[in-house]
Amino acid sequence: MWLMAVLVPLLKLYLCGIKVLIYQIFNRSFTLPVLPKQNGRVAIVTGGTRGMGFETARHLASLGMHVILAGNEREEGRAAVRKIEEEGGNGKAEFVFVDLTSLKSVRHFVQIFKARGLPLHVLVNNAGTMLVPERQTEDGFEFHFCLNYLGHFLLTNLLLDTLKKSGRHGCCSRIVNMSSATHYAGVIQMDDLNRRNCYSSHGAYSQSKLALVLFTYHLQEQLTAGGFPVIVNAVDPGMVDTALYDNLWTLAQLLKKPVAKIIFRTPAEGASISVYAAASSEMEGVGGCYLYNGEKTKSSDSSYDSELQAEMWKKSCKLAGI
Ligand SMILES: NC(=O)c1ccc[n+]([C@@H]2O[C@H](COP(=O)([O-])OP(=O)(O)OC[C@H]3O[C@@H](n4cnc5c(N)ncnc54)[C@H](O)[C@@H]3O)[C@@H](O)[C@H]2O)c1
């Protein structure tokens, strides 16, 4: 029983990884089209202080956006802002603290943001972690579940009114949810979302990434039904050489290092799918998609299950207190 609960998600996740690596051996990262200037537009990028979040923030700022790098590492945040400023684009970057593992911190972040009266045109839900040993957040949630999914679920819902007000038809506000190929291996354990019965870090990570896809599709349905000028897409960056892999087992770390140099995407290449969803003309008014390597791609069968989407939404509202 224990073996199955731990081994199966592990094997499924590594199989997803191998498939992606094989794809990346034979296919280069897609090239971004020319993107329209984004002057006067405002974006929030969670986890914008390093890795793909930083590259996303940097690119959006270079297009003229005012970008808020939302993260839980102040020093890294200040350094990231400095780096963007040094590049001297016509955009603007600033760091604002948020800890996505704390629902209180998410609420506080939104309160501060709203008090400034800024519009919001782009929200990139990028922050995440992978393969952390069993750990609970201050609110008692499993770590991957809260940081990768529930914190972003709450953040998005609290910012939705601002996103709706800031968009207009022909120039929609955009939400980008950073998922992953590992969602294909994901299983939603509705009665045990916090994985207390039998913890598997692999299962917890892939569950959180599937939850983001379910959330994307259900939210887009609501936005479309309400006629709101907001779109939401899930993106998959491929396998990218970032600090995300720091929690791999020692042996896997050793094996990963040489492979990563040759086959993994760079953070800038990985971020291009978020930038594409956030700013390309091609994606204007197009929501409810799973984007991989610059193309709309089929996500897992279970992600299209509308009953599962609705159940997950309802449960998430309850857990997040909305
Ligand atoms: N690297 C990959 O191969 C890969 C593949 C698919 C999906 N992803 C996803 O891409 C996203 C970005 O990851 P990355 O690869 O750039 O890794 P990374 O570790 O470089 O970046 C993660 C970011 O999340 C932030 N973060 C961590 N804990 C936080 C918290 N409690 N509150 C707020 N922010 C927090 C970090 O400060 C960092 O900026 C993640 O959601 C990850 O799951 C990565």
PDBQT file of the ligand as one rigid body, heavy atoms in Angstrom, charges set to zero:
ROOT
HETATM    1  N1  LIG A 401      12.161  24.420 -13.899  1.00  0.00    +0.000 N 
HETATM    2  C1  LIG A 401      11.358  23.591 -14.542  1.00  0.00    +0.000 C 
HETATM    3  O1  LIG A 401      11.808  22.658 -15.234  1.00  0.00    +0.000 OA
HETATM    4  C2  LIG A 401       9.868  23.765 -14.464  1.00  0.00    +0.000 A 
HETATM    5  C3  LIG A 401       9.057  22.963 -15.268  1.00  0.00    +0.000 A 
HETATM    6  C4  LIG A 401       7.675  23.125 -15.217  1.00  0.00    +0.000 A 
HETATM    7  C5  LIG A 401       7.122  24.068 -14.379  1.00  0.00    +0.000 A 
HETATM    8  N2  LIG A 401       7.934  24.842 -13.584  1.00  0.00    +0.000 N 
HETATM    9  C6  LIG A 401       7.306  25.827 -12.701  1.00  0.00    +0.000 C 
HETATM   10  O2  LIG A 401       7.846  27.108 -12.969  1.00  0.00    +0.000 OA
HETATM   11  C7  LIG A 401       7.656  27.961 -11.836  1.00  0.00    +0.000 C 
HETATM   12  C8  LIG A 401       8.937  28.745 -11.579  1.00  0.00    +0.000 C 
HETATM   13  O3  LIG A 401       9.943  27.866 -11.148  1.00  0.00    +0.000 OA
HETATM   14  P1  LIG A 401      11.481  27.972 -11.582  1.00  0.00    +0.000 P 
HETATM   15  O4  LIG A 401      11.785  26.742 -12.337  1.00  0.00    +0.000 OA
HETATM   16  O5  LIG A 401      11.762  29.287 -12.179  1.00  0.00    +0.000 OA
HETATM   17  O6  LIG A 401      12.177  27.782 -10.151  1.00  0.00    +0.000 OA
HETATM   18  P2  LIG A 401      12.833  28.814  -9.120  1.00  0.00    +0.000 P 
HETATM   19  O7  LIG A 401      13.073  28.037  -7.886  1.00  0.00    +0.000 OA
HETATM   20  O8  LIG A 401      13.970  29.511  -9.763  1.00  0.00    +0.000 OA
HETATM   21  O9  LIG A 401      11.685  29.885  -8.878  1.00  0.00    +0.000 OA
HETATM   22  C9  LIG A 401      10.659  29.727  -7.938  1.00  0.00    +0.000 C 
HETATM   23  C10 LIG A 401      10.191  31.099  -7.498  1.00  0.00    +0.000 C 
HETATM   24  O10 LIG A 401       9.149  30.943  -6.533  1.00  0.00    +0.000 OA
HETATM   25  C11 LIG A 401       9.418  31.802  -5.432  1.00  0.00    +0.000 C 
HETATM   26  N3  LIG A 401       8.852  31.295  -4.184  1.00  0.00    +0.000 N 
HETATM   27  C12 LIG A 401       9.213  30.163  -3.517  1.00  0.00    +0.000 A 
HETATM   28  N4  LIG A 401       8.521  30.079  -2.372  1.00  0.00    +0.000 NA
HETATM   29  C13 LIG A 401       7.712  31.155  -2.297  1.00  0.00    +0.000 A 
HETATM   30  C14 LIG A 401       6.759  31.626  -1.357  1.00  0.00    +0.000 A 
HETATM   31  N5  LIG A 401       6.525  30.967  -0.218  1.00  0.00    +0.000 N 
HETATM   32  N6  LIG A 401       6.105  32.766  -1.612  1.00  0.00    +0.000 NA
HETATM   33  C15 LIG A 401       6.354  33.466  -2.748  1.00  0.00    +0.000 A 
HETATM   34  N7  LIG A 401       7.245  33.078  -3.686  1.00  0.00    +0.000 NA
HETATM   35  C16 LIG A 401       7.907  31.937  -3.468  1.00  0.00    +0.000 A 
HETATM   36  C17 LIG A 401      10.947  31.828  -5.355  1.00  0.00    +0.000 C 
HETATM   37  O11 LIG A 401      11.393  32.940  -4.610  1.00  0.00    +0.000 OA
HETATM   38  C18 LIG A 401      11.300  31.908  -6.827  1.00  0.00    +0.000 C 
HETATM   39  O12 LIG A 401      11.272  33.233  -7.264  1.00  0.00    +0.000 OA
HETATM   40  C19 LIG A 401       7.246  27.021 -10.689  1.00  0.00    +0.000 C 
HETATM   41  O13 LIG A 401       5.846  27.134 -10.506  1.00  0.00    +0.000 OA
HETATM   42  C20 LIG A 401       7.573  25.636 -11.231  1.00  0.00    +0.000 C 
HETATM   43  O14 LIG A 401       6.767  24.637 -10.671  1.00  0.00    +0.000 OA
HETATM   44  C21 LIG A 401       9.294  24.704 -13.626  1.00  0.00    +0.000 A 
ENDROOT
TORSDOF 0
